[in-house]
Amino acid sequence: MSDSLDRSTKINLLKEPVVKKLCEVLEKSSNRGWRKLGEIVGNDRRIKVSSNDMEMCSLKVLELEGSPSRMLLRLMGERGCTTGQLVDYLQTLGNSEALQCLRPSALQILIQPQSVALISGHNLRLSCHAVGKSPVQYQWFKTKEEVPNSFSPDLVISPVHLKDAGFYICRVNCGDTFEFSQWAQVDVLNVTMSCGQSYHSLEGRLKLVIQPQSQRLNVGETLQLECGAVGRPIPRYQWHRNGVPVPNATKRKLTIPHLMQDQHGRYRCEISSSTERMWTNEVDVVIDDVYAIGGGSSELFLNSIPEQLYATDKVALLIGNLSYQNHPQLKAPMVDVYDLTNLLRQLNFQVVSLLDLTEQEMRNAVDEFLLLLHKGVYGLLYYAGHGYENYGNSFMVPVDAPNPYRSANCLCVQSILKLMQEKETGLNVFLLDMCRKRNIHDDSAPNIVLRVTANIVFGYATCQDAEAFELSSSGFTNGVFVKFLKKRLLDDEKITVVLDRVAEDMGQFDATKGKQALEIRSSLSERRALSDPIQPGDSADLAHARSLQWSKTHELPESMCLNFDCGAQIKLGFAAEFSNVLVIYTHIIKKPEDMSLCQAHVTDFSQDLDVDPKEMNRETPEETGIYLLSSNLPQHCLYTRVSSLQKLREELVFTVCLQGTFTAMDDESVHWTKSINIGKPLIARLDLNRAMRRNSCMQTCGMPHSPSHSPCHSPGPEHHLHLHYGSHQAQDYSRLSPQHHYLDVYERVQGAVGGCGDSFYDLSKSRYEPAYDSAAGLSSSPGRLSIPIETTDDINELQTVFINSLQLQQP
């Protein structure tokens, strides 16, 4: 590593620890701090900082963890300020301590280990990567004890056991210099997975794997409730009783000794990370008075708890079509599918989320979905995109549908329901976020004869012969239906009750009043909820066999370190935004000292895939179209978004190209390449591009019948029809079938983000104008660390004990 500073580097590429330290120095100095720096920069015509900018920076002190210095540096970075210019400003400022923050250290830890919660039997990997003037050496510790044979940057324990839970730290040595990494807490959960369940998840995503259970205890006994989630960084917990936080109840396990009568109630736990929040099921805790003799009020309370129903498994297929070839483009389906995927996984659904499917791909995806269904399974199908309804039958429109389209080009939802009924499923839920206008170009009337079963629920985003709308704003937002659905989906209530409440919420939304209202059609006779637990039935082995291939379609390629002949080392990582969208990122771990510039990018992708060369290898996820997953990706990488994986016919092979320049060669560029084969990632393994099978869902589409025979005209014993309209906060624009008008509902909120402001809705526009302001879109918080850091009282106490007791032996 060179002692000289790369003056051409933009300051918005500075490492987070450097920025954090620099901000601390600037904010503790009154005479040579951020205000004086702003004055100096304001006198430079190249990077103009106005008085309004300085006022905006000063207001940051009113925000929680707000930093005026960080805001100033961010403004300077957005206006092209380089590290060299910042050094010049700091020299003029005369702040030597701030200048010291920018000087390269002899030893730098680039990748810190992250706290993680995982399931016993899985593989644990903690990573700590550093660079120095000479070769670096590593030693891992668990609490105060050295981990045997742990001398590499990656600490791997395979498989991990309960005894491996604890706190880990890595010491990095470079000559006479050493540094310690951050502490990383490892929580290992003992979970017995039911057949067909899989807990493969994205790095950074939470997944709830242990739910608390209702209990009946006597006064004086000990209450023990347990929940658990896996994810990275490690989750935080807060227990609630009757909606009120329980003091000091911030562990996975809640223990209350010597119970009193007044401690009965409904308990649940809030689980959160830096970017997510979820809730466990709410459970009843009944406390009997030991002096009561039969039939008391406590017995009445217990009888009020309904009988628990179970699913033998839970499977969900989510399809969002937005990039239509012959019809108006949509925007909300991507956000809607993403949000519902995360919520349904918290309810232990196996979820496949797919974007932009052709007719052939949609039919094959439904076929694969049907293969997972068997007796007692809860099956859920969500669709967002263009659609229509004829004679009570709903049709989903693929992205390659012609203009005009007819039933032969679309998928009939009732046909899919018929095939689901043949599987003897326990619950069939259809959430259709599409228009239900009549298609004047289609006179066909499919003859679909459904069984009479008491387990069908339809949630239509809009009522019959009406349109469904998107919300238009400067960023990506949900459609109207999902905007309210996602607030209720985790409720431990009968699914029709959940949808009733969503309808009521939508009824308070001014933006679509008189234009869109949720309609529910149901034949559900039992109290079945999406939160019901899973209890495998008699066909457990068969269910496991059917789920094995499905689980494999959600396994990400292993991240890898690539070593090039020049001495550079590159990390190649992967993440999944959807089941058919892969994110690839490259990060420079190590570069030769004499190399002045080093950059790694990916190229040479199959023409089957949807990869825009102009949006590959970008410095921020948003630049390449990764808006939803960006906060969970590592920073300071080059990102590439590979979509439409279902079109991949062969294994995915691409090239990693390393480009470097050397000072000794007058900065002449030199290239090295490596060919990478990651097989068929994610949904590509299912070959959805294959020719449609003869027994596909198309088999029941397109047969004529009389409208009077359609089961949708004769709903079951619990038929709900809601035509509510509404008011809430808004954004907006429309999702409609192509032959109808479009509604735009715009939102403008004045005031600080997250604060209160005046909102109004402009309904004067009638044309479809999707817009995205990249400057005001989804951007990560300037305060977010590049490496997630979990700080708890346990870690702070452990830090003190460790430093006081550990004998640091130089290797």
N, C-alpha and C positions, 0 to 999 in steps of 0.2 A: 504494500500500500504506500502510495506516495504521500509525503508530508504537504505537498502543495495542494492548494484548493482549486477545484475546477470552477473557475469564475464564470463560465458560460452556463452552468446549470441553473435552471429556473428555480426560484425559491419555493414554488409550490411542490417541488419534488424533494425537498429536504425531508429527512427521516423524522418521524414523529417524536422520538426522544430528543432530537436536536431542537425542534420547534418548541416542545414543551419546556425545556430548560431555558431557551432563549426568552420565551414569554415570561417565565418566572423572574428572570433577571431584569427585564425591562419594566415589569410591574412593581418591583420592590424599590426601584430607584425613582426619586422624585425629581431630581434635576437633570438626570441623564436617562430618562425612561422613554416610554412609548410616545408621550405627548411631544417631547422635544424631537424625537425621531420623525414624527409626523410633520413637524414644522420644516425640518431639513428636507424631507422628501417633497414637501409641497412647493419648495423653491426650485425644484428640478423640473424643467419643462418636459423631460422625457417621461417621467412617471408622476403625473399630477395628482396630488391628494388635496381635496378641497376642504373647506371648513365644515361643509355638510357631512363629508366622509368622517372627519374627526368627531363630529357630534354623534354620528352613528356608532363609532367605536366606543365612545364614552358611555353610551347607553347600555353596552354589553354588561356593565357591572350590575345592572338590575336583574339580569337573568341568572338562573341557577347554573353555577360553574361557568358563567360567561367570562370572556377574556378580551379586553380592549386590544391588547397586544396581538392576539391571534387574529382578530378581525382586521387590524391594520396590515399585518403580514399577508393575510389573504387578499386584501384589496391590491396590495403591491404586486403580488404574484399574478393576479388576474390581468394586471396592466403590463406584464412582461418583465418585471424586475428579476434580474439575475443575482446569483450569489455574490459575484464580484461587485455589483452595484451596492448590495446590502453591506458588504464589508466596507466599502468606501463611506457609506452613510454612517456606519457605526464608528469608524475612525474619526469622522467629523464630529460625531456625538461625544467621542472621548470615553466610551464605555468599554474598557479593556475586558471586563468579565463577560460582556455580551460577545465580544470578538472571540474569546476563548471557546465559546459554545460552538463556533463554526469550524474550529480547527480539527482535522481528523485525529482520532485517537489511535494509539499504537495497537489497540485491541478493541474490536467492535463486535458485539453480538447482534447479528442481523435478524435471526429468527428465534423468538423466545418460546419456551414450552408453554402450552395452554392447558388450563384446568379442563377436566373432562369427566363426564359420568357415562359409564358403559355397562353392558350386561356381562356377568360372569360367563366365561367361555369364549368371549370375543377376543380380538387382538388389540392390545394397547400399544400405541406408538406416541412417544413424546419426542419432540425435535428441538434441538438447540444448535444453531449454525453460527459460527463466528469467523472473522478474518483478522489477520494480524500481519505484522512485518515479517514474521517467521512462522513456520508451521505451528498450528495450535493443537492442544491436547485437551481431552475431555475426561471428566469424572462425574458420574451421577451419584446422588445421595438420596436415600429415603429417610426423611427426618434427619437424624444425626449420623446414620450408618451409611457407609459406602455400599453401593449396589455392586455386587461381584461382577467382574468382566464387563463393566459398562464404560468403555473407553471411546465409543463412537458418538457422532452427533445425534444419532437416533437411538433412544432407549426403547427396545421392543420386548414386550412380555406376551408370549403366545403359547397357550391361551392365558388370559388373566383370571385370577381367582380372588375370592373375597379377602384373603390375607394380603393381597397386593394393594388394597386401598390405603390411602395415606397422602402425605405431602412429599413432593419430589423437587429437587433443585440440581442444577448442573454447574460445576466449576470448570471454567475455561482458562487454560494456561497458555501464555505465549512468552517464552523466555522467562524473565523475572517478573513479568506482569501477569496478573490473573484478575478475572471478574467472575461474579456469580450471576446466573440467570435469575429470572423471576421464579417465585415458587409456583408450582403447579399442583393442584389438588386432584387426586384420582378417587372417584367414588364408584365402587363396584356394586351393582345391584344383582341380587339373586332372584332371577325371574324364570319361571317355568313357562315357556312359550307354548301356546296351544297350536295344534296342528295347522299348518298353512300360514301361520303368522310369520312375518319377517320384520326385523327392526333395522334394516339398512336405511340409513338416512344421510342427508347432506351434511357435510361438515358445517357446524354452526347452527343446525336446526335442532329444536327440542322435539322429543317424542315421549309422550306419556306412556309408561309401561307398567306401573303399579297403581291401582286405584284403591282408595280406602274402602272399608266394608262397614255396613251398619252393625251396631252392637247393642246388646241389652245386658246391663250390669246392675249390681246392687250398690247401694250407698256404702262408701268405704273402700270399694274395690278400685283397681287401677285401670284407667282407660289408656289403650294403646292404639293409635291410628297410624297407618303408614301409607305413604305414597312415594312415587319415584318417577323421574324422567331421565332420559339419556340425552346427551348432546354436548357440544363444545362451543362456548365455554360452559363450565359446570352451572347447572341451574341454581336459582335462589328460591327459597320457600317461605310462605307466610300462611299460617292456618287462620281460618275464620270460623266463628260460631255465630249462627243466625245473622250472617252478613257483616259481623263486626270482627276486626282483627283480634286474635288472641295474643295478649302481651307475651313477648319473648318466645313465641312459637315459630321459630325460623329454621327448623331442621326438618329433614324428611319424615322423621318419626315424631309424633306428638304423644307425649306421655303425661298424664294427669293422675297422680296418686291421690288416694283418700277422697274419692268422688263425693260430691255433695249433690243433693236433689236438684238444686238450681243450675247444675252444669249440664243438664240434658239439652237437647236441641239438634239442629242440623249443622253439620260440620263439613267444610270443604277446604281445599288448599289452593292458594294462588302460586303458580310456578312461573318464573320469569327468567329472562336473560337480558343482555343489553339491547336486544332487538325484538324480543318476542314475549308474549304473555299468554298463559293458558290456565284453565281451571280444571281441577279434578271433579268427579261426580260429587254431588252433595249427598251425605249419608246421615241417617238418623241414629242418634245415641239416646237410648231409653234407659233411665235409671230408676230401678224399683226401690221402694222403701222396704227394708228388710222386715219391718213390723207389720206390713200390710198382709192380709190373708185373702188371697184370691180376688179376682174380679174388680180390682180398684181402677182408679183413673189411669194408672200406668198400663194396665191391660188394654184399656180402650185406646190408648196412644199407640200401643204396638199393633193393634188390629187395624189402625189407620194406614199402616205401611202396606202398599199393594204387593201382591205376589210377584217375585222377580221372574221376568221372562229372559230368555237367552237366545242368542244367535249361534248357530254352529260355525259361522264365519261371517265376515263382512267384506264386501267387495264393491268398489266404486269405479266407474268409468266416467271421466270428465273430458268433454270435447269442446274446444273453443275455436270456431272458424272466424277469421277476421280478414285474411288476405285473399279476397275473392277475385277471380280472374275476369268475370263478366258482370259483376254487380258492385254496388258501393262497398268500399272498405269499412271495416269496423275497428274499434280500438279496445273497448271494455272487455271483450271475451278473454283476452290474455290476463288481465288483472283479476277477473272473476275466477277463472280456473285456478290461478296461482293461490288466491286466498282460500278458496274452498278445499284445495288439496291439503293445505296446511291444517285446516280445521278438521277435516275428515280423518287425517292421520292421527290427530289427537284422540279421536274416538275409536282408534284401532282398526280403521278400515284399510284394506289393501287398496291403494289408489293408483290408477294410471291416468296421467294428465297429458292430453295431446292437443296440439295446435295445428290448424290448417290441414285438414284431411280431405283428400279427394273421395269420390264415391266409393271406389274400390277399397281404399284404405279404411274408410269408415265401416264398410261392411265387414272387412276382415278384423278390425278392432272389436266390433260387436261379437263376432264369432269367438274370439279369444276370451272376451268377457263372459260369454255364455258357458265356456268350458269350465270356468271356476265355480259355477253355481251348482248347488246340490241341495238336498233336503235341509231346510232350516236356515239357509244362508240369507243374510240381508243383502239384497242387491240394490244399488243406487246408480242411476244414470242422470248426469247433468249435461245439458247441451246449451251453449250460447252461440248464437249466430243467426243468419237469416232462416226463416221458416214460414210455414203457412198451415192452415187447417181447412180441410174440406170434409163435410159430412161427419164431423166429430172425430176425424182421424188427423193426427198431427204429423207433419213432415219436416224433417231436418234437411237443410240444403248444403251439400258439399261445396268446397271452394271451386271445383271445376264444373259446376252445374252450368248448362247453357242458358242463354237468355232468349226467350222465356224458358223456364224449367217446368217440368211436369213430374208426376209421381214416379215415373220410371227412372228419373235422374236423382231421386231423393230417397231418404230412408224413412219408413213409416214407424212411428214410435209404438203404435198398438201391435204391429207385427213382432217387435222385440218383446213386448209384454207377453204375448202368446207363447213365445219360446221360453221366456223366464218361468211362466206358470208350469210348463212341462217339467221343470227341474224341481218342483215342489218347494220353492223358496219360502222362507219364513216371512219376508217383507219385501215388497217391490215398491221402490220410491223413484218417481220421475220428477226432476226439477227442470222445467223447460223455459229457458230465458230467451224467448223468440216471439216474433209476431204471430198472431192467429187470424190474420186476414184471409178472406177467401181468395184462392188463386183462380182468376178468371180464365187462365189458359189451360186449366186441368179439370176435365169433367169426369175423371175416373173415380170410382167409389170402391175401395178395397173391401172385400168381404172377409172380415176377420172375426171369427167366432171365439170369444174368450170364455174361459171357465168362470163359474161363480165362486170366487174366493174372497175371504174377508181380510185380505192383506195388501190391498193396492192403494197407493197414495199418489195423486198427481198434484204437483204444485206448479201452476202456470204463472209466469211473470206478469201476465195480463189476462183480461177476460176475453171471452169469445168475440171474434170479429174486431179485435182491437190490436193496437201496436205496443211494442215494448221499446223502451228508450235507454240510451246511454246518457252519461253525464259529461258535458263538455267543459273542459278546464284547461289550464296551461300545462298540466301534467297528466299522468295516467291515473284514471279513477275507475271505480266500479260502475257497473250498470245499476239502475234503480233497484232491481230485485236483490242483487247480492249486497248492495250497500246496507240493506236492512237485514237480510238473511244471516250475514256473518256475525251479527251481534247476538243472534239467538240460537245459532246452530248447536252450540255446546250445552244448551240447557238440558237437564235431565228430566225431560217431559215427553209425553206421547208426541209423536212426530206431527200429528194434526194440530195439537195444542201449540207446538212451536210455530207452525205455519200460520195459525190463527193470530198469534202475537205479531208475526212479521206483517200480516195484512193490516193489523191495527197500526203498527208503526208507519207503514207506507201511507196509511190514511191521514197521517199528520204531515205530509210532505207537499208543500204548496206548489212546487215546480211541476208536478205531473197531475195535479188535481183535475179530474174530469177527463183525463187522457189515458191513465194506466192504473189498474188495480189488480191485486193478486187474486187469483181464483183457485180454490182448493176443491178437488174431487177425490172422494175417499170411500172405500168399502171396509176400512180397518175397524175390526170389532174389539181387538185386544189392546191393552195399553203398551204397545210396542214403541220403543224409543231408539234413536240412533246411538244413544249412550249405553244400551243394554250390553252386559258382559258377554263374552264368547265362551261357549262350552261345547267342545267338539262332540258330534253325535256318533252314531254307530259306524258311519262311513269315514272315520278319521283317517285311515290309511289311504283311502281313495282321494280324500280331500288333500292330503299331503302331496300325493303324486301330482294332482292337478295344479297345485300351487307352486311346485318346485320350479317349473320353467318361468312362471310369472315372477317369482322372486328374483330369478337370475336377470330378468330384464331391468332390474333396478340397481344392479351392482355397477358401481363406477370403476373405470380402469384405475389401477394403482398408480399413485404419483411416483415419479422416478427422477433420479439425479443423473444427468448426462455429463460425462467427462469428455472434453475435446482435447485434441493433441496439443493445442497451444497452452494448456494448463487451466483453461476456464472450466467452470462447473455451473451447470444450468439445472434449475428445478423445473420440471414439467408437471403441472397439476391439472386436475379435472374437477368439475362440479356439474350438477344437473339442475337446470332451471325448470324444465318440464321433462316428461318421460321421453320426449323426442327432441329435446334441445340440450346440447352439450356445450359447456364452457371450458375452453382450454386456456391456461395461462402459463407464461414463462417468467422466470425470475432468475437474475444473475446472483448466484451464491458466492462465486469466487472468480476473480479475473487476475491475469498476470500483472505484476507491478509495472512493467513497461508498456502495458496496453492503455492507451489514453481513452479509448471509447470501446464499449462492449455492449452488444445488443443481440438478443435472440428472438427470432420470430418464426412462425409456422407458415407453411405454404404447401402447394401441390395437393389440394384436396380433390376427392372424386367429384366429377361433374354431376353425379346424382344428387349431391347435397346443395342446400341453399346457403352458400357462403359468398358474401359480397366482398371482393378483394379490397374495396375502398374502406370497409369496416373491419378489416382484420388487423390484429396486432396493434391495438390502440392503447393509449396510456391510461385511460379510465374505462371502467365497464360500460358506462353510459354511452360512450362514443361508439361502441360496437353493438348497441341495442340491448345491453343487459341492464334493465332498469330495476327489476324486482329482486334480483339476487345480489346486487352490488354490495350491500352492507355486510354480506357474509363471506365475501371474497378477500383474500389477502391483498394488501396494498403494494404499490411500487412494482407492478408487473405489467406485462403486455397481454391484452385479453383478446380472445377470438370467440365468437358465438357461432356454433354450428347447429343449424336447425334442420328440420325435416329429416331426422335420422331414419324415419320409416321408409324413406326412398332408397336407402343404402342397400345395394345388391351384393356387394362383396365386403370383405373385411376393410375396416377404415385404416388406410395407410396414408401418412403424410410426412412431410419433411420438416425437420427443425434446422433452421439456418442460423449459424452464429456469424455475426459480422463484427470485425474488430479492426482498430487502427492502432499503429505503433508509432511512438515518437521517433524511434530510430529509423523508420522508413518514411519520414516526412508525412506522417498521417495517411499513408496509402492504405486503402481498405483491403482487407483479406477476409475470405469466406471459408467456413467449414460447414459441412452438412451431415446430418444423420437421418436415416429413414426410420420411422416409427410405425409399428403395427399394433393397434390396440384392439384388434378383433372387431366384433360387432357390438358396440356399446349400447346400453339401455334398450330401448324398444326395438332397435334394429334387429335384435335376435329373433323377433317374432315374424319377420318377413311379411309385413303388412302390404308390401307391394306385389305380392304374388297374385296370380289369377284367382278370381273368386271361386270358392267351392260351390258345388251344386246344392249343398245342404245349408247354404248361408241364409242370413236373415232375409235375403231377397226373395226367398221361396214363398213367403206369405204376403208379399207386396203385390198390389195391382190386380186383385181378383174382385170383380164387381159384386155389389150387394145393395140392398135397400138401406137407406139411411136409418130407417126405423129399427133395424137390427143392430145398429152400432151400440156397443155396451156403454159408450160415453153418454148416450141419451138416457140411460137407465142406471144411474149411480146406485151403489150399494147402500146398506142401511145407515151409513154415516156420511151423507152427502153435504158438502159445504160449498156455498157459493158466496163469495165476498166481492163486493164492488165498492171498496173504500178508496178514497183519494187523499192527497195530503200536503203537509208542511213540515220542514226540518231545515237543516242547512243544506246547500246544494252546490252543484257544478253543472255540466250537461250537454249531450246531444244524442241523436236517435239511432236505434236499431230497428229497421223496418224491412218489409218485403219490397222488392225493387219497384213495384208499380204504384207505390203510394207516396204521399208527401212525407217530408222529414221535419222533425221538430228539433229546434236547438234550445237548450235551457242553459244559460250562462250564469256563472257565479263570479261576483267580485266582492272580496272581503277586504276591508280597510283595517289597518292595525297590524300589530305584531303577530307573527306566526304563533298559533296556539293561544292567542288572546281573544278578546271580544272585538267585534267590529260590526259594521252595518252591512247586511247582505241584501241583494235584490236580484230578481230573475228577469231576464230579458226574453220575452216570448215572441218578439217581433220577427225573428228570423224564420224562414221556412225552407231554407236549402241546407244541405248537409255540408258542413264545413269543419272536418276534423282538424285540429291544430295542436301542435306541441311546441312549447317554448323551451328550447333546450337550456336556456339560462335559468328558467324558473322551474324546471322539471324536477325529477327525483334526484337529489344530490345528497351525498353523505354529509353528515354533520362535520364541520371543521374541527370539532373537538374529539371526534372518534379516533381512538388509537389504532395504529396499523396492526398491532397485535393485541387481541383481547386480554385484559388483565383483570383477574378476580382478586379483590382485596377483602378479606374478612378478618374478624377478630382472631379466628383460629390461626390464620396465616401471620398476622402481625405478632401474635404471641410466639408462634413457632420461630419466626425470624430472630427474635431476641434470644431464645433458648439455643438456637442453632449457632449463631455467631459467638455466643459466650462459651459454648462447649466444644465446638468443632476445632480440631487441631489441623491447621492448613499445612499440608505437606506438599512442597513443590516436587513434582515428578522430575 
